[in-house]
Amino acid sequence: MQEDLELIKRLQNQDNKALSIIYDRYSGALYGVILRICKNEEQAQDLLQETFLKIWQKSNQYDPSKGKFFTWSYRIAKNLTLNALRNPRKLIQNEDLSVYKDEEVEESGSDLLELNGSLKKLEPHHQKALELVYFHGLTHHEAHEEMNVPLGTFKSYIRQALKKLREAYQKELMILWIIIEMMI
């Protein structure tokens, strides 16, 4: 018992060897608990790793006067496993979540043609700023360097361009609304 307390004190002082010894002592039993709950070997292995990571991080919260170290570790393993089953989040991202695709934009849509027409009405530096950010996927920082202008100036180009596009579309919508009203 005294040996366990010394080992736990070493763990609380972030001693890697103490963690290794504790892992050797308790991993089999904790793995069995996790596997019985989740019934998936791969997930159980991941959860065992998370359990020991949490034991490492939270070791200072263990109080020997409140119970055995194994019981404390068991609760961590059980709670992590139950939470994983309730909230099945993926541990590894395996799908593409990028905003930009490498595919060519299909230019036959009427919305794109209208947008393209509105973009052509903008001043060349506004066109270039929007093109770099929204069509080439550059960040503002990358794009301002590409255009060789200060970052604040570049951001004002974007704001001004978007404002002009918004105004152009509002005028077109107003005209369309008037025409519809006249037809009715």
C-alpha positions as CSV (number, residue, x, y, z in Angstrom):
1,M,0.0,0.0,0.0
2,Q,2.8,2.4,0.9
3,E,4.6,1.5,-2.4
4,D,1.4,2.5,-4.3
5,L,1.2,5.8,-2.5
6,E,4.8,6.6,-3.4
7,L,4.1,5.6,-7.0
8,I,1.1,7.9,-7.1
9,K,3.1,10.8,-5.6
10,R,5.6,10.3,-8.4
11,L,2.8,10.3,-10.9
12,Q,1.4,13.5,-9.5
13,N,4.9,15.0,-9.9
14,Q,4.7,14.1,-13.6
15,D,7.1,11.2,-13.5
16,N,6.9,9.2,-16.8
17,K,8.3,6.0,-15.2
18,A,5.5,6.1,-12.6
19,L,2.9,6.4,-15.4
20,S,4.5,3.5,-17.2
21,I,4.4,1.3,-14.0
22,I,0.8,2.3,-13.4
23,Y,-0.1,1.5,-17.0
24,D,1.5,-1.9,-16.7
25,R,-0.5,-2.6,-13.4
26,Y,-3.9,-1.3,-14.4
27,S,-4.2,-1.2,-18.2
28,G,-5.4,-4.8,-18.6
29,A,-8.2,-4.4,-16.1
30,L,-9.2,-1.0,-17.4
31,Y,-9.2,-2.3,-21.0
32,G,-11.5,-5.1,-20.0
33,V,-13.9,-2.7,-18.4
34,I,-13.9,-0.4,-21.5
35,L,-14.2,-3.3,-23.9
36,R,-17.2,-4.7,-22.0
37,I,-19.0,-1.4,-22.2
38,C,-18.2,-0.4,-25.8
39,K,-17.8,-3.8,-27.5
40,N,-15.4,-2.5,-30.1
41,E,-11.7,-3.4,-29.8
42,E,-10.4,-0.4,-31.8
43,Q,-12.6,2.1,-29.9
44,A,-11.6,0.4,-26.6
45,Q,-7.9,0.9,-27.4
46,D,-8.4,4.5,-28.2
47,L,-10.4,5.0,-25.0
48,L,-7.8,3.2,-22.9
49,Q,-5.2,5.7,-24.3
50,E,-7.6,8.6,-23.5
51,T,-8.1,7.2,-20.0
52,F,-4.4,7.1,-19.3
53,L,-4.0,10.6,-20.7
54,K,-6.7,11.8,-18.4
55,I,-5.1,10.0,-15.4
56,W,-1.8,11.7,-16.3
57,Q,-3.4,15.1,-16.6
58,K,-5.7,14.8,-13.5
59,S,-3.5,12.8,-11.2
60,N,-3.3,15.8,-8.7
61,Q,-7.1,15.4,-8.2
62,Y,-6.7,11.9,-6.8
63,D,-7.2,11.8,-3.0
64,P,-6.1,8.6,-1.3
65,S,-8.4,9.3,1.7
66,K,-11.4,9.0,-0.6
67,G,-10.7,5.6,-2.1
68,K,-8.3,3.3,-3.9
69,F,-6.4,4.5,-7.0
70,F,-7.8,1.7,-9.1
71,T,-11.4,2.8,-8.2
72,W,-10.6,6.4,-9.2
73,S,-9.0,5.2,-12.5
74,Y,-11.9,2.8,-13.1
75,R,-14.4,5.8,-12.8
76,I,-12.3,7.8,-15.3
77,A,-12.3,4.9,-17.8
78,K,-16.1,4.2,-17.3
79,N,-17.1,7.8,-17.7
80,L,-14.9,8.4,-20.8
81,T,-16.4,5.2,-22.4
82,L,-20.0,6.1,-21.6
83,N,-19.5,9.7,-22.9
84,A,-17.9,8.3,-26.1
85,L,-21.0,6.1,-26.6
86,R,-23.4,8.9,-26.0
87,N,-21.5,11.4,-28.2
88,P,-19.9,9.4,-31.0
89,R,-17.5,12.0,-32.3
90,K,-14.8,10.9,-34.7
91,L,-11.3,10.9,-33.2
92,I,-9.7,11.3,-36.6
93,Q,-11.0,13.5,-39.3
94,N,-11.3,11.5,-42.5
95,E,-13.4,13.6,-44.7
96,D,-12.5,16.8,-46.6
97,L,-13.9,19.8,-44.8
98,S,-12.1,22.3,-47.0
99,V,-14.0,25.4,-48.3
100,Y,-12.4,25.4,-51.7
101,K,-12.5,22.6,-54.2
102,D,-10.0,22.0,-57.0
103,E,-12.9,21.5,-59.4
104,E,-13.6,24.0,-62.2
105,V,-16.6,26.3,-61.5
106,E,-19.3,25.7,-63.9
107,E,-19.9,29.0,-65.7
108,S,-23.3,28.2,-67.3
109,G,-25.4,29.2,-64.3
110,S,-27.4,32.5,-64.7
111,D,-26.4,33.5,-61.1
112,L,-22.7,33.2,-62.0
113,L,-23.2,35.2,-65.2
114,E,-25.0,38.0,-63.3
115,L,-22.3,38.0,-60.7
116,N,-19.6,38.1,-63.3
117,G,-21.4,41.0,-65.0
118,S,-21.6,42.9,-61.6
119,L,-17.9,42.1,-60.9
120,K,-16.9,43.6,-64.3
121,K,-18.5,46.9,-63.3
122,L,-16.1,47.2,-60.3
123,E,-12.8,49.0,-60.4
124,P,-9.9,46.7,-61.4
125,H,-8.3,46.7,-57.9
126,H,-11.7,45.7,-56.4
127,Q,-12.1,42.9,-59.0
128,K,-8.6,41.6,-58.3
129,A,-9.1,41.7,-54.5
130,L,-12.4,39.7,-54.7
131,E,-10.9,37.3,-57.2
132,L,-7.9,36.5,-55.0
133,V,-9.9,35.9,-51.9
134,Y,-13.2,34.3,-53.2
135,F,-12.1,32.6,-56.3
136,H,-8.4,31.6,-55.7
137,G,-8.9,31.0,-51.9
138,L,-6.1,33.2,-50.6
139,T,-6.3,34.6,-47.2
140,H,-6.4,38.4,-46.8
141,H,-2.7,38.3,-45.7
142,E,-1.7,36.3,-48.8
143,A,-3.8,38.4,-51.1
144,H,-2.5,41.8,-49.9
145,E,1.1,40.5,-50.4
146,E,0.1,39.4,-53.9
147,M,-1.4,42.8,-54.8
148,N,1.6,44.5,-53.0
149,V,-0.6,46.9,-50.9
150,P,-0.9,47.3,-47.2
151,L,-3.2,44.9,-45.4
152,G,-5.6,47.6,-44.2
153,T,-5.8,49.0,-47.7
154,F,-6.6,45.5,-49.1
155,K,-9.3,44.9,-46.5
156,S,-10.9,48.2,-47.4
157,Y,-10.8,47.1,-51.1
158,I,-12.8,44.0,-50.1
159,R,-15.3,46.0,-48.0
160,Q,-15.8,48.6,-50.7
161,A,-16.2,45.9,-53.4
162,L,-18.8,43.9,-51.4
163,K,-20.7,47.2,-50.6
164,K,-20.8,48.0,-54.3
165,L,-22.0,44.5,-55.2
166,R,-24.7,44.7,-52.5
167,E,-25.9,48.1,-53.8
168,A,-25.9,46.8,-57.4
169,Y,-28.0,43.8,-56.5
170,Q,-30.4,45.9,-54.4
171,K,-31.0,48.2,-57.3
172,E,-31.6,45.2,-59.7
173,L,-34.0,43.7,-57.1
174,M,-35.9,47.0,-56.8
175,I,-36.3,47.3,-60.6
176,L,-37.4,43.7,-60.8
177,W,-39.9,44.3,-58.0
178,I,-41.3,47.4,-59.8
179,I,-41.7,45.4,-63.0
180,I,-43.5,42.6,-61.3
181,E,-45.8,45.1,-59.5
182,M,-46.6,46.8,-62.9
183,M,-47.5,43.4,-64.4
184,I,-50.0,42.5,-61.7
